[in-house]
Structures are given as C-alpha cells and as structure tokens.
C-alpha cells in the first residue's frame, strides 16, 4: 500500500521527500486509529483472562482440598 500511495503522490509532482513525509504521516495516523479501535477488544481480553484464571484457581483449590483434608485429619 505504501508504494502505491508513494507512486500516486509522485504522479502529482511531489518531491521524494514530500511524498515520503505524507506516507509516514498516513502510517502514523493509521497506527493511532488501529490502536484506538483495538482498545475495547484488549480490555475485553484482559477481563476474560482474569475470569479464566480465577476459575482455574478455584478448580485447582477444589481438586486439592481432599488431599489437604486427608493430610491434616
């Protein structure tokens, strides 16, 4: 995509430096927009990870409970 954009800018008679700056600015803009769009997904993934870890911990505690009860009785 960057090469196509660069070529399009060059066809408008922009210098190499100007076309390169436009491509870099566009790339930075896209990176910010992608990060903003993914923020909600990242938060949801963190929440799901906590839930899965908590359930795993509870299941491990339940599984080990009989061994501890036998050990201390």
N, CA, C and O atoms as a Tripos MOL2 file, in Angstrom:
@<TRIPOS>MOLECULE
protein
  292   291    73     0     0
PROTEIN
NO_CHARGES

@<TRIPOS>ATOM
      1 N           0.8200   -1.1860    0.0000 N.3       1 UNK1
      2 CA          0.0000    0.0000    0.0000 C.3       1 UNK1
      3 C           0.8680    1.2550    0.0000 C.2       1 UNK1
      4 O           0.5400    2.2390   -0.6630 O.2       1 UNK1
      5 N           1.9660    1.2230    0.7360 N.am      2 UNK2
      6 CA          2.8160    2.4060    0.8310 C.3       2 UNK2
      7 C           3.4170    2.7690   -0.5180 C.2       2 UNK2
      8 O           3.5380    3.9450   -0.8640 O.2       2 UNK2
      9 N           3.7900    1.7490   -1.2700 N.am      3 UNK3
     10 CA          4.3890    2.0070   -2.5830 C.3       3 UNK3
     11 C           3.3540    2.6230   -3.5130 C.2       3 UNK3
     12 O           3.6630    3.5590   -4.2500 O.2       3 UNK3
     13 N           2.1280    2.1070   -3.4860 N.am      4 UNK4
     14 CA          1.0710    2.6580   -4.3320 C.3       4 UNK4
     15 C           0.7740    4.1010   -3.9600 C.2       4 UNK4
     16 O           0.5990    4.9460   -4.8370 O.2       4 UNK4
     17 N           0.7160    4.3860   -2.6750 N.am      5 UNK5
     18 CA          0.4790    5.7600   -2.2150 C.3       5 UNK5
     19 C           1.6310    6.6630   -2.6260 C.2       5 UNK5
     20 O           1.4130    7.7830   -3.0870 O.2       5 UNK5
     21 N           2.8520    6.1790   -2.4590 N.am      6 UNK6
     22 CA          4.0300    6.9630   -2.8350 C.3       6 UNK6
     23 C           3.9950    7.2720   -4.3350 C.2       6 UNK6
     24 O           4.2600    8.4030   -4.7430 O.2       6 UNK6
     25 N           3.6740    6.2790   -5.1430 N.am      7 UNK7
     26 CA          3.6170    6.4890   -6.5930 C.3       7 UNK7
     27 C           2.5140    7.4780   -6.9620 C.2       7 UNK7
     28 O           2.6980    8.3120   -7.8490 O.2       7 UNK7
     29 N           1.3760    7.3870   -6.2860 N.am      8 UNK8
     30 CA          0.2820    8.3230   -6.5570 C.3       8 UNK8
     31 C           0.6940    9.7460   -6.2120 C.2       8 UNK8
     32 O           0.3790   10.6850   -6.9440 O.2       8 UNK8
     33 N           1.3930    9.9020   -5.1070 N.am      9 UNK9
     34 CA          1.8630   11.2350   -4.7160 C.3       9 UNK9
     35 C           2.9110   11.7560   -5.6950 C.2       9 UNK9
     36 O           2.9380   12.9430   -6.0170 O.2       9 UNK9
     37 N           3.7620   10.8670   -6.1570 N.am     10 UNK10
     38 CA          4.7800   11.2650   -7.1440 C.3      10 UNK10
     39 C           4.1220   11.6970   -8.4530 C.2      10 UNK10
     40 O           4.6150   12.6000   -9.1290 O.2      10 UNK10
     41 N           3.0050   11.0500   -8.8120 N.am     11 UNK11
     42 CA          2.3200   11.4230  -10.0510 C.3      11 UNK11
     43 C           1.7000   12.8110   -9.9500 C.2      11 UNK11
     44 O           1.3580   13.4210  -10.9630 O.2      11 UNK11
     45 N           1.5570   13.3070   -8.7250 N.am     12 UNK12
     46 CA          1.0550   14.6680   -8.5070 C.3      12 UNK12
     47 C           2.1950   15.6780   -8.4510 C.2      12 UNK12
     48 O           2.0040   16.8310   -8.0660 O.2      12 UNK12
     49 N           3.3750   15.2300   -8.8400 N.am     13 UNK13
     50 CA          4.5760   16.0670   -8.9120 C.3      13 UNK13
     51 C           5.0800   16.5200   -7.5420 C.2      13 UNK13
     52 O           5.6150   17.6200   -7.4090 O.2      13 UNK13
     53 N           4.9110   15.6800   -6.5340 N.am     14 UNK14
     54 CA          5.5260   15.9510   -5.2360 C.3      14 UNK14
     55 C           6.9560   15.4130   -5.2740 C.2      14 UNK14
     56 O           7.2550   14.4520   -5.9840 O.2      14 UNK14
     57 N           7.8200   16.0430   -4.5060 N.am     15 UNK15
     58 CA          9.1940   15.5640   -4.4390 C.3      15 UNK15
     59 C           9.2400   14.2630   -3.6370 C.2      15 UNK15
     60 O           8.2800   13.9090   -2.9520 O.2      15 UNK15
     61 N          10.3620   13.5610   -3.7310 N.am     16 UNK16
     62 CA         10.5190   12.3150   -2.9710 C.3      16 UNK16
     63 C          10.3410   12.5690   -1.4800 C.2      16 UNK16
     64 O           9.6700   11.8010   -0.7900 O.2      16 UNK16
     65 N          10.9440   13.6490   -0.9840 N.am     17 UNK17
     66 CA         10.8600   13.9500    0.4490 C.3      17 UNK17
     67 C           9.4240   14.2580    0.8690 C.2      17 UNK17
     68 O           8.9680   13.7960    1.9150 O.2      17 UNK17
     69 N           8.7180   15.0310    0.0610 N.am     18 UNK18
     70 CA          7.3330   15.3640    0.3940 C.3      18 UNK18
     71 C           6.4530   14.1190    0.3670 C.2      18 UNK18
     72 O           5.6350   13.9170    1.2640 O.2      18 UNK18
     73 N           6.6160   13.2960   -0.6440 N.am     19 UNK19
     74 CA          5.8120   12.0690   -0.7380 C.3      19 UNK19
     75 C           6.1160   11.1390    0.4290 C.2      19 UNK19
     76 O           5.2090   10.5180    0.9840 O.2      19 UNK19
     77 N           7.3800   11.0420    0.8010 N.am     20 UNK20
     78 CA          7.7760   10.1970    1.9360 C.3      20 UNK20
     79 C           7.1570   10.7050    3.2310 C.2      20 UNK20
     80 O           6.6890    9.9050    4.0410 O.2      20 UNK20
     81 N           7.1450   12.0070    3.4390 N.am     21 UNK21
     82 CA          6.5450   12.5830    4.6470 C.3      21 UNK21
     83 C           5.0420   12.3060    4.7030 C.2      21 UNK21
     84 O           4.5090   11.9980    5.7690 O.2      21 UNK21
     85 N           4.3640   12.4120    3.5720 N.am     22 UNK22
     86 CA          2.9270   12.1260    3.5400 C.3      22 UNK22
     87 C           2.6780   10.6610    3.8890 C.2      22 UNK22
     88 O           1.7720   10.3560    4.6650 O.2      22 UNK22
     89 N           3.4610    9.7640    3.3300 N.am     23 UNK23
     90 CA          3.3030    8.3360    3.6080 C.3      23 UNK23
     91 C           3.5530    8.0600    5.0930 C.2      23 UNK23
     92 O           2.8090    7.2990    5.7110 O.2      23 UNK23
     93 N           4.5840    8.6660    5.6640 N.am     24 UNK24
     94 CA          4.8770    8.4690    7.0890 C.3      24 UNK24
     95 C           3.7410    9.0020    7.9600 C.2      24 UNK24
     96 O           3.3430    8.3500    8.9260 O.2      24 UNK24
     97 N           3.2180   10.1840    7.6250 N.am     25 UNK25
     98 CA          2.1230   10.7650    8.4010 C.3      25 UNK25
     99 C           0.8770    9.8810    8.3240 C.2      25 UNK25
    100 O           0.1840    9.6780    9.3210 O.2      25 UNK25
    101 N           0.6050    9.3590    7.1280 N.am     26 UNK26
    102 CA         -0.5430    8.4730    6.9550 C.3      26 UNK26
    103 C          -0.3670    7.1890    7.7580 C.2      26 UNK26
    104 O          -1.3160    6.6890    8.3610 O.2      26 UNK26
    105 N           0.8450    6.6660    7.7600 N.am     27 UNK27
    106 CA          1.1340    5.4480    8.5240 C.3      27 UNK27
    107 C           0.9270    5.6790   10.0190 C.2      27 UNK27
    108 O           0.3580    4.8280   10.7040 O.2      27 UNK27
    109 N           1.3820    6.8170   10.5280 N.am     28 UNK28
    110 CA          1.2030    7.1390   11.9430 C.3      28 UNK28
    111 C          -0.2790    7.3110   12.2790 C.2      28 UNK28
    112 O          -0.7410    6.8560   13.3250 O.2      28 UNK28
    113 N          -1.0140    7.9670   11.3900 N.am     29 UNK29
    114 CA         -2.4540    8.1560   11.5870 C.3      29 UNK29
    115 C          -3.1600    6.8130   11.6630 C.2      29 UNK29
    116 O          -3.9950    6.5980   12.5410 O.2      29 UNK29
    117 N          -2.8290    5.9070   10.7460 N.am     30 UNK30
    118 CA         -3.4380    4.5780   10.7530 C.3      30 UNK30
    119 C          -3.0990    3.8100   12.0310 C.2      30 UNK30
    120 O          -3.9590    3.1320   12.5930 O.2      30 UNK30
    121 N          -1.8610    3.9140   12.4870 N.am     31 UNK31
    122 CA         -1.4530    3.2130   13.7050 C.3      31 UNK31
    123 C          -2.2640    3.6890   14.9050 C.2      31 UNK31
    124 O          -2.6770    2.8770   15.7330 O.2      31 UNK31
    125 N          -2.4950    4.9920   15.0060 N.am     32 UNK32
    126 CA         -3.2830    5.5410   16.1140 C.3      32 UNK32
    127 C          -4.7260    5.0590   16.0300 C.2      32 UNK32
    128 O          -5.3100    4.6620   17.0380 O.2      32 UNK32
    129 N          -5.2980    5.0920   14.8390 N.am     33 UNK33
    130 CA         -6.6920    4.6700   14.6690 C.3      33 UNK33
    131 C          -6.8620    3.1800   14.9600 C.2      33 UNK33
    132 O          -7.8630    2.7760   15.5510 O.2      33 UNK33
    133 N          -5.9080    2.3760   14.5560 N.am     34 UNK34
    134 CA         -5.9760    0.9380   14.8330 C.3      34 UNK34
    135 C          -5.8730    0.6840   16.3340 C.2      34 UNK34
    136 O          -6.5950   -0.1510   16.8790 O.2      34 UNK34
    137 N          -4.9730    1.4090   16.9980 N.am     35 UNK35
    138 CA         -4.8230    1.2550   18.4490 C.3      35 UNK35
    139 C          -6.1140    1.6500   19.1720 C.2      35 UNK35
    140 O          -6.5390    0.9740   20.1090 O.2      35 UNK35
    141 N          -6.7280    2.7410   18.7310 N.am     36 UNK36
    142 CA         -7.9900    3.1660   19.3330 C.3      36 UNK36
    143 C          -9.0820    2.1260   19.1070 C.2      36 UNK36
    144 O          -9.8640    1.8370   20.0130 O.2      36 UNK36
    145 N          -9.1380    1.5700   17.9130 N.am     37 UNK37
    146 CA        -10.1620    0.5780   17.5890 C.3      37 UNK37
    147 C          -9.9730   -0.7080   18.3870 C.2      37 UNK37
    148 O         -10.9510   -1.3750   18.7250 O.2      37 UNK37
    149 N          -8.7470   -1.0550   18.6850 N.am     38 UNK38
    150 CA         -8.4490   -2.2970   19.4070 C.3      38 UNK38
    151 C          -8.5220   -2.1440   20.9150 C.2      38 UNK38
    152 O          -8.4620   -3.1430   21.6320 O.2      38 UNK38
    153 N          -8.6480   -0.9310   21.4170 N.am     39 UNK39
    154 CA         -8.6360   -0.7110   22.8670 C.3      39 UNK39
    155 C          -9.7530   -1.4910   23.5610 C.2      39 UNK39
    156 O          -9.5210   -2.1020   24.6050 O.2      39 UNK39
    157 N         -10.9430   -1.4780   23.0030 N.am     40 UNK40
    158 CA        -12.0590   -2.2080   23.6080 C.3      40 UNK40
    159 C         -11.8310   -3.7050   23.5970 C.2      40 UNK40
    160 O         -12.1510   -4.3930   24.5660 O.2      40 UNK40
    161 N         -11.2840   -4.2080   22.5120 N.am     41 UNK41
    162 CA        -11.0140   -5.6410   22.4010 C.3      41 UNK41
    163 C          -9.9460   -6.0510   23.4160 C.2      41 UNK41
    164 O         -10.0520   -7.1070   24.0400 O.2      41 UNK41
    165 N          -8.9240   -5.2230   23.5790 N.am     42 UNK42
    166 CA         -7.8700   -5.5240   24.5510 C.3      42 UNK42
    167 C          -8.4310   -5.5610   25.9710 C.2      42 UNK42
    168 O          -8.0670   -6.4340   26.7590 O.2      42 UNK42
    169 N          -9.3080   -4.6260   26.2970 N.am     43 UNK43
    170 CA         -9.9050   -4.6060   27.6390 C.3      43 UNK43
    171 C         -10.7520   -5.8560   27.8650 C.2      43 UNK43
    172 O         -10.7140   -6.4570   28.9390 O.2      43 UNK43
    173 N         -11.5090   -6.2380   26.8500 N.am     44 UNK44
    174 CA        -12.3480   -7.4400   26.9700 C.3      44 UNK44
    175 C         -11.4800   -8.6860   27.1330 C.2      44 UNK44
    176 O         -11.8130   -9.5770   27.9160 O.2      44 UNK44
    177 N         -10.3870   -8.7510   26.4080 N.am     45 UNK45
    178 CA         -9.4860   -9.8920   26.5080 C.3      45 UNK45
    179 C          -8.8660   -9.9850   27.9020 C.2      45 UNK45
    180 O          -8.7300  -11.0800   28.4470 O.2      45 UNK45
    181 N          -8.4910   -8.8470   28.4790 N.am     46 UNK46
    182 CA         -7.9410   -8.8480   29.8350 C.3      46 UNK46
    183 C          -8.9710   -9.3460   30.8410 C.2      46 UNK46
    184 O          -8.6490  -10.1160   31.7470 O.2      46 UNK46
    185 N         -10.2140   -8.9000   30.6730 N.am     47 UNK47
    186 CA        -11.2720   -9.3360   31.5950 C.3      47 UNK47
    187 C         -11.5060  -10.8400   31.4750 C.2      47 UNK47
    188 O         -11.6580  -11.5280   32.4840 O.2      47 UNK47
    189 N         -11.5360  -11.3460   30.2570 N.am     48 UNK48
    190 CA        -11.7430  -12.7780   30.0660 C.3      48 UNK48
    191 C         -10.5740  -13.5760   30.6370 C.2      48 UNK48
    192 O         -10.7760  -14.6500   31.2040 O.2      48 UNK48
    193 N          -9.3710  -13.0660   30.4960 N.am     49 UNK49
    194 CA         -8.2020  -13.7460   31.0410 C.3      49 UNK49
    195 C          -8.3080  -13.8500   32.5600 C.2      49 UNK49
    196 O          -7.9830  -14.8860   33.1390 O.2      49 UNK49
    197 N          -8.7630  -12.7770   33.2020 N.am     50 UNK50
    198 CA         -8.9360  -12.8090   34.6570 C.3      50 UNK50
    199 C          -9.9820  -13.8360   35.0620 C.2      50 UNK50
    200 O          -9.7910  -14.5610   36.0380 O.2      50 UNK50
    201 N         -11.0700  -13.9060   34.3340 N.am     51 UNK51
    202 CA        -12.1290  -14.8630   34.6540 C.3      51 UNK51
    203 C         -11.6100  -16.2910   34.5110 C.2      51 UNK51
    204 O         -11.8310  -17.1290   35.3860 O.2      51 UNK51
    205 N         -10.9250  -16.5630   33.4130 N.am     52 UNK52
    206 CA        -10.4020  -17.9110   33.1820 C.3      52 UNK52
    207 C          -9.3880  -18.2890   34.2650 C.2      52 UNK52
    208 O          -9.3950  -19.4170   34.7590 O.2      52 UNK52
    209 N          -8.5270  -17.3560   34.6280 N.am     53 UNK53
    210 CA         -7.5370  -17.6310   35.6700 C.3      53 UNK53
    211 C          -8.2180  -17.8880   37.0160 C.2      53 UNK53
    212 O          -7.8150  -18.7810   37.7610 O.2      53 UNK53
    213 N          -9.2360  -17.1130   37.3160 N.am     54 UNK54
    214 CA         -9.9520  -17.2930   38.5870 C.3      54 UNK54
    215 C         -10.6420  -18.6510   38.6410 C.2      54 UNK54
    216 O         -10.5810  -19.3440   39.6570 O.2      54 UNK54
    217 N         -11.2920  -19.0280   37.5550 N.am     55 UNK55
    218 CA        -11.9520  -20.3340   37.5120 C.3      55 UNK55
    219 C         -10.9170  -21.4510   37.6380 C.2      55 UNK55
    220 O         -11.1410  -22.4330   38.3460 O.2      55 UNK55
    221 N          -9.7980  -21.3030   36.9570 N.am     56 UNK56
    222 CA         -8.7350  -22.3030   37.0710 C.3      56 UNK56
    223 C          -8.2220  -22.4390   38.4910 C.2      56 UNK56
    224 O          -7.9880  -23.5490   38.9700 O.2      56 UNK56
    225 N          -8.0460  -21.3090   39.1660 N.am     57 UNK57
    226 CA         -7.5790  -21.3290   40.5470 C.3      57 UNK57
    227 C          -8.5940  -22.0270   41.4480 C.2      57 UNK57
    228 O          -8.2210  -22.8320   42.3010 O.2      57 UNK57
    229 N          -9.8650  -21.7200   41.2590 N.am     58 UNK58
    230 CA        -10.9170  -22.3470   42.0830 C.3      58 UNK58
    231 C         -10.9640  -23.8530   41.8370 C.2      58 UNK58
    232 O         -11.0750  -24.6400   42.7770 O.2      58 UNK58
    233 N         -10.8800  -24.2480   40.5630 N.am     59 UNK59
    234 CA        -10.8860  -25.6800   40.2600 C.3      59 UNK59
    235 C          -9.6730  -26.3890   40.8620 C.2      59 UNK59
    236 O          -9.7840  -27.5160   41.3440 O.2      59 UNK59
    237 N          -8.5170  -25.7270   40.8330 N.am     60 UNK60
    238 CA         -7.3210  -26.3210   41.4340 C.3      60 UNK60
    239 C          -7.4850  -26.4440   42.9450 C.2      60 UNK60
    240 O          -7.0940  -27.4500   43.5380 O.2      60 UNK60
    241 N          -8.0640  -25.4190   43.5650 N.am     61 UNK61
    242 CA         -8.2750  -25.4620   45.0200 C.3      61 UNK61
    243 C          -9.2560  -26.5740   45.3910 C.2      61 UNK61
    244 O          -9.0520  -27.2840   46.3750 O.2      61 UNK61
    245 N         -10.3090  -26.7210   44.6080 N.am     62 UNK62
    246 CA        -11.2840  -27.7840   44.8730 C.3      62 UNK62
    247 C         -10.6350  -29.1580   44.6870 C.2      62 UNK62
    248 O         -10.8930  -30.0860   45.4540 O.2      62 UNK62
    249 N          -9.8040  -29.2710   43.6760 N.am     63 UNK63
    250 CA         -9.1450  -30.5530   43.4150 C.3      63 UNK63
    251 C          -8.1440  -30.9220   44.4830 C.2      63 UNK63
    252 O          -7.9450  -32.1030   44.7680 O.2      63 UNK63
    253 N          -7.5060  -29.9200   45.0830 N.am     64 UNK64
    254 CA         -6.5060  -30.1970   46.1260 C.3      64 UNK64
    255 C          -7.1080  -30.2900   47.5270 C.2      64 UNK64
    256 O          -6.4420  -30.7630   48.4480 O.2      64 UNK64
    257 N          -8.3370  -29.8550   47.7010 N.am     65 UNK65
    258 CA         -8.9590  -29.8480   49.0230 C.3      65 UNK65
    259 C          -8.9680  -31.2230   49.6690 C.2      65 UNK65
    260 O          -8.6070  -31.3210   50.8420 O.2      65 UNK65
    261 N          -9.3590  -32.2970   48.9790 N.am     66 UNK66
    262 CA         -9.3530  -33.6080   49.6320 C.3      66 UNK66
    263 C          -7.9700  -34.0240   50.1260 C.2      66 UNK66
    264 O          -7.8520  -34.6490   51.1800 O.2      66 UNK66
    265 N          -6.9410  -33.6890   49.3840 N.am     67 UNK67
    266 CA         -5.5820  -34.0430   49.7990 C.3      67 UNK67
    267 C          -5.2040  -33.2970   51.0710 C.2      67 UNK67
    268 O          -4.5910  -33.8800   51.9650 O.2      67 UNK67
    269 N          -5.5550  -32.0260   51.1690 N.am     68 UNK68
    270 CA         -5.2470  -31.2570   52.3760 C.3      68 UNK68
    271 C          -6.0670  -31.7530   53.5610 C.2      68 UNK68
    272 O          -5.5600  -31.8270   54.6800 O.2      68 UNK68
    273 N          -7.3190  -32.0900   53.3220 N.am     69 UNK69
    274 CA         -8.1640  -32.5950   54.4120 C.3      69 UNK69
    275 C          -7.6200  -33.9230   54.9320 C.2      69 UNK69
    276 O          -7.6290  -34.1630   56.1390 O.2      69 UNK69
    277 N          -7.1540  -34.7700   54.0510 N.am     70 UNK70
    278 CA         -6.6020  -36.0640   54.4470 C.3      70 UNK70
    279 C          -5.2770  -35.8520   55.1970 C.2      70 UNK70
    280 O          -4.9880  -36.5590   56.1620 O.2      70 UNK70
    281 N          -4.4860  -34.8870   54.7520 N.am     71 UNK71
    282 CA         -3.1920  -34.6210   55.3610 C.3      71 UNK71
    283 C          -3.3360  -34.1300   56.7950 C.2      71 UNK71
    284 O          -2.5650  -34.5220   57.6710 O.2      71 UNK71
    285 N          -4.3190  -33.2770   57.0310 N.am     72 UNK72
    286 CA         -4.4680  -32.6760   58.3510 C.3      72 UNK72
    287 C          -5.5030  -33.3690   59.2300 C.2      72 UNK72
    288 O          -5.8150  -32.8650   60.3100 O.2      72 UNK72
    289 N          -6.0330  -34.4830   58.8120 N.am     73 UNK73
    290 CA         -7.0050  -35.1580   59.6830 C.3      73 UNK73
    291 C          -6.4440  -36.4160   60.2790 C.2      73 UNK73
    292 O          -7.1330  -37.1020   61.0340 O.2      73 UNK73
@<TRIPOS>BOND
     1     1     2 1
     2     2     3 1
     3     3     4 2
     4     3     5 am
     5     5     6 1
     6     6     7 1
     7     7     8 2
     8     7     9 am
     9     9    10 1
    10    10    11 1
    11    11    12 2
    12    11    13 am
    13    13    14 1
    14    14    15 1
    15    15    16 2
    16    15    17 am
    17    17    18 1
    18    18    19 1
    19    19    20 2
    20    19    21 am
    21    21    22 1
    22    22    23 1
    23    23    24 2
    24    23    25 am
    25    25    26 1
    26    26    27 1
    27    27    28 2
    28    27    29 am
    29    29    30 1
    30    30    31 1
    31    31    32 2
    32    31    33 am
    33    33    34 1
    34    34    35 1
    35    35    36 2
    36    35    37 am
    37    37    38 1
    38    38    39 1
    39    39    40 2
    40    39    41 am
    41    41    42 1
    42    42    43 1
    43    43    44 2
    44    43    45 am
    45    45    46 1
    46    46    47 1
    47    47    48 2
    48    47    49 am
    49    49    50 1
    50    50    51 1
    51    51    52 2
    52    51    53 am
    53    53    54 1
    54    54    55 1
    55    55    56 2
    56    55    57 am
    57    57    58 1
    58    58    59 1
    59    59    60 2
    60    59    61 am
    61    61    62 1
    62    62    63 1
    63    63    64 2
    64    63    65 am
    65    65    66 1
    66    66    67 1
    67    67    68 2
    68    67    69 am
    69    69    70 1
    70    70    71 1
    71    71    72 2
    72    71    73 am
    73    73    74 1
    74    74    75 1
    75    75    76 2
    76    75    77 am
    77    77    78 1
    78    78    79 1
    79    79    80 2
    80    79    81 am
    81    81    82 1
    82    82    83 1
    83    83    84 2
    84    83    85 am
    85    85    86 1
    86    86    87 1
    87    87    88 2
    88    87    89 am
    89    89    90 1
    90    90    91 1
    91    91    92 2
    92    91    93 am
    93    93    94 1
    94    94    95 1
    95    95    96 2
    96    95    97 am
    97    97    98 1
    98    98    99 1
    99    99   100 2
   100    99   101 am
   101   101   102 1
   102   102   103 1
   103   103   104 2
   104   103   105 am
   105   105   106 1
   106   106   107 1
   107   107   108 2
   108   107   109 am
   109   109   110 1
   110   110   111 1
   111   111   112 2
   112   111   113 am
   113   113   114 1
   114   114   115 1
   115   115   116 2
   116   115   117 am
   117   117   118 1
   118   118   119 1
   119   119   120 2
   120   119   121 am
   121   121   122 1
   122   122   123 1
   123   123   124 2
   124   123   125 am
   125   125   126 1
   126   126   127 1
   127   127   128 2
   128   127   129 am
   129   129   130 1
   130   130   131 1
   131   131   132 2
   132   131   133 am
   133   133   134 1
   134   134   135 1
   135   135   136 2
   136   135   137 am
   137   137   138 1
   138   138   139 1
   139   139   140 2
   140   139   141 am
   141   141   142 1
   142   142   143 1
   143   143   144 2
   144   143   145 am
   145   145   146 1
   146   146   147 1
   147   147   148 2
   148   147   149 am
   149   149   150 1
   150   150   151 1
   151   151   152 2
   152   151   153 am
   153   153   154 1
   154   154   155 1
   155   155   156 2
   156   155   157 am
   157   157   158 1
   158   158   159 1
   159   159   160 2
   160   159   161 am
   161   161   162 1
   162   162   163 1
   163   163   164 2
   164   163   165 am
   165   165   166 1
   166   166   167 1
   167   167   168 2
   168   167   169 am
   169   169   170 1
   170   170   171 1
   171   171   172 2
   172   171   173 am
   173   173   174 1
   174   174   175 1
   175   175   176 2
   176   175   177 am
   177   177   178 1
   178   178   179 1
   179   179   180 2
   180   179   181 am
   181   181   182 1
   182   182   183 1
   183   183   184 2
   184   183   185 am
   185   185   186 1
   186   186   187 1
   187   187   188 2
   188   187   189 am
   189   189   190 1
   190   190   191 1
   191   191   192 2
   192   191   193 am
   193   193   194 1
   194   194   195 1
   195   195   196 2
   196   195   197 am
   197   197   198 1
   198   198   199 1
   199   199   200 2
   200   199   201 am
   201   201   202 1
   202   202   203 1
   203   203   204 2
   204   203   205 am
   205   205   206 1
   206   206   207 1
   207   207   208 2
   208   207   209 am
   209   209   210 1
   210   210   211 1
   211   211   212 2
   212   211   213 am
   213   213   214 1
   214   214   215 1
   215   215   216 2
   216   215   217 am
   217   217   218 1
   218   218   219 1
   219   219   220 2
   220   219   221 am
   221   221   222 1
   222   222   223 1
   223   223   224 2
   224   223   225 am
   225   225   226 1
   226   226   227 1
   227   227   228 2
   228   227   229 am
   229   229   230 1
   230   230   231 1
   231   231   232 2
   232   231   233 am
   233   233   234 1
   234   234   235 1
   235   235   236 2
   236   235   237 am
   237   237   238 1
   238   238   239 1
   239   239   240 2
   240   239   241 am
   241   241   242 1
   242   242   243 1
   243   243   244 2
   244   243   245 am
   245   245   246 1
   246   246   247 1
   247   247   248 2
   248   247   249 am
   249   249   250 1
   250   250   251 1
   251   251   252 2
   252   251   253 am
   253   253   254 1
   254   254   255 1
   255   255   256 2
   256   255   257 am
   257   257   258 1
   258   258   259 1
   259   259   260 2
   260   259   261 am
   261   261   262 1
   262   262   263 1
   263   263   264 2
   264   263   265 am
   265   265   266 1
   266   266   267 1
   267   267   268 2
   268   267   269 am
   269   269   270 1
   270   270   271 1
   271   271   272 2
   272   271   273 am
   273   273   274 1
   274   274   275 1
   275   275   276 2
   276   275   277 am
   277   277   278 1
   278   278   279 1
   279   279   280 2
   280   279   281 am
   281   281   282 1
   282   282   283 1
   283   283   284 2
   284   283   285 am
   285   285   286 1
   286   286   287 1
   287   287   288 2
   288   287   289 am
   289   289   290 1
   290   290   291 1
   291   291   292 2
@<TRIPOS>SUBSTRUCTURE
     1 UNK1         2 RESIDUE 1 A UNK
     2 UNK2         6 RESIDUE 1 A UNK
     3 UNK3        10 RESIDUE 1 A UNK
     4 UNK4        14 RESIDUE 1 A UNK
     5 UNK5        18 RESIDUE 1 A UNK
     6 UNK6        22 RESIDUE 1 A UNK
     7 UNK7        26 RESIDUE 1 A UNK
     8 UNK8        30 RESIDUE 1 A UNK
     9 UNK9        34 RESIDUE 1 A UNK
    10 UNK10       38 RESIDUE 1 A UNK
    11 UNK11       42 RESIDUE 1 A UNK
    12 UNK12       46 RESIDUE 1 A UNK
    13 UNK13       50 RESIDUE 1 A UNK
    14 UNK14       54 RESIDUE 1 A UNK
    15 UNK15       58 RESIDUE 1 A UNK
    16 UNK16       62 RESIDUE 1 A UNK
    17 UNK17       66 RESIDUE 1 A UNK
    18 UNK18       70 RESIDUE 1 A UNK
    19 UNK19       74 RESIDUE 1 A UNK
    20 UNK20       78 RESIDUE 1 A UNK
    21 UNK21       82 RESIDUE 1 A UNK
    22 UNK22       86 RESIDUE 1 A UNK
    23 UNK23       90 RESIDUE 1 A UNK
    24 UNK24       94 RESIDUE 1 A UNK
    25 UNK25       98 RESIDUE 1 A UNK
    26 UNK26      102 RESIDUE 1 A UNK
    27 UNK27      106 RESIDUE 1 A UNK
    28 UNK28      110 RESIDUE 1 A UNK
    29 UNK29      114 RESIDUE 1 A UNK
    30 UNK30      118 RESIDUE 1 A UNK
    31 UNK31      122 RESIDUE 1 A UNK
    32 UNK32      126 RESIDUE 1 A UNK
    33 UNK33      130 RESIDUE 1 A UNK
    34 UNK34      134 RESIDUE 1 A UNK
    35 UNK35      138 RESIDUE 1 A UNK
    36 UNK36      142 RESIDUE 1 A UNK
    37 UNK37      146 RESIDUE 1 A UNK
    38 UNK38      150 RESIDUE 1 A UNK
    39 UNK39      154 RESIDUE 1 A UNK
    40 UNK40      158 RESIDUE 1 A UNK
    41 UNK41      162 RESIDUE 1 A UNK
    42 UNK42      166 RESIDUE 1 A UNK
    43 UNK43      170 RESIDUE 1 A UNK
    44 UNK44      174 RESIDUE 1 A UNK
    45 UNK45      178 RESIDUE 1 A UNK
    46 UNK46      182 RESIDUE 1 A UNK
    47 UNK47      186 RESIDUE 1 A UNK
    48 UNK48      190 RESIDUE 1 A UNK
    49 UNK49      194 RESIDUE 1 A UNK
    50 UNK50      198 RESIDUE 1 A UNK
    51 UNK51      202 RESIDUE 1 A UNK
    52 UNK52      206 RESIDUE 1 A UNK
    53 UNK53      210 RESIDUE 1 A UNK
    54 UNK54      214 RESIDUE 1 A UNK
    55 UNK55      218 RESIDUE 1 A UNK
    56 UNK56      222 RESIDUE 1 A UNK
    57 UNK57      226 RESIDUE 1 A UNK
    58 UNK58      230 RESIDUE 1 A UNK
    59 UNK59      234 RESIDUE 1 A UNK
    60 UNK60      238 RESIDUE 1 A UNK
    61 UNK61      242 RESIDUE 1 A UNK
    62 UNK62      246 RESIDUE 1 A UNK
    63 UNK63      250 RESIDUE 1 A UNK
    64 UNK64      254 RESIDUE 1 A UNK
    65 UNK65      258 RESIDUE 1 A UNK
    66 UNK66      262 RESIDUE 1 A UNK
    67 UNK67      266 RESIDUE 1 A UNK
    68 UNK68      270 RESIDUE 1 A UNK
    69 UNK69      274 RESIDUE 1 A UNK
    70 UNK70      278 RESIDUE 1 A UNK
    71 UNK71      282 RESIDUE 1 A UNK
    72 UNK72      286 RESIDUE 1 A UNK
    73 UNK73      290 RESIDUE 1 A UNK
